[in-house]
C-alpha cells in the first residue's frame, strides 16, 4: 500500500519547517516552503492537474544535475511541469519502498541552494 498523501505532507512539512527561517506558503493551491522573505526551496504536490502523483519538488544546481538525478533513478525522480524547465526535480513520495532519508537530504540541499549567504555563513542547517 502506498503512503498516505496527508502523512507524506506532514513529513515534508515537518522537515522543511525545521530548517532555519523556513516558512510555509500556499503557491498555486499547493503547499510551498520558502526561506523567510526569500526564495522557495520545496513544494508538495498531490494529484497536481490530476497526474496521480504525490511528490516533493526541490531545486537542483541546474539542468545537468537534474538530468543526472533523473537518469540515475527515473522511477523516483522526474522533471515536473512548470518548474522542471528551471532545473527543479520532483521526487515521488507514493512508493512503498520510499527512502525518507534520501528525500530529507534533497530537501536540505535545496534549502542550501536557496539560502542567503548570511544563513550559510552562520552554519546553515
C-alpha positions, 0 to 999 in steps of 0.5 A: 500500500502506498503512503498516505498523501496527508502523512507524506505532507506532514513529513515534508512539512515537518522537515522543511519547517525545521530548517532555519527561517523556513516558512510555509506558503500556499503557491498555486493551491499547493503547499510551498516552503520558502526561506523567510522573505526569500526564495522557495526551496520545496513544494508538495504536490498531490494529484497536481492537474490530476497526474496521480502523483504525490511528490516533493519538488526541490531545486537542483544546481541546474539542468545537468544535475537534474538530468543526472538525478533523473537518469540515475533513478527515473522511477523516483525522480522526474522533471515536473511541469512548470518548474522542471524547465528551471532545473527543479526535480520532483521526487515521488513520495507514493512508493512503498519502498520510499527512502525518507532519508534520501528525500530529507537530504534533497530537501536540505540541499535545496534549502542550501541552494536557496539560502542567503549567504548570511544563513550559510555563513552562520552554519546553515542547517 
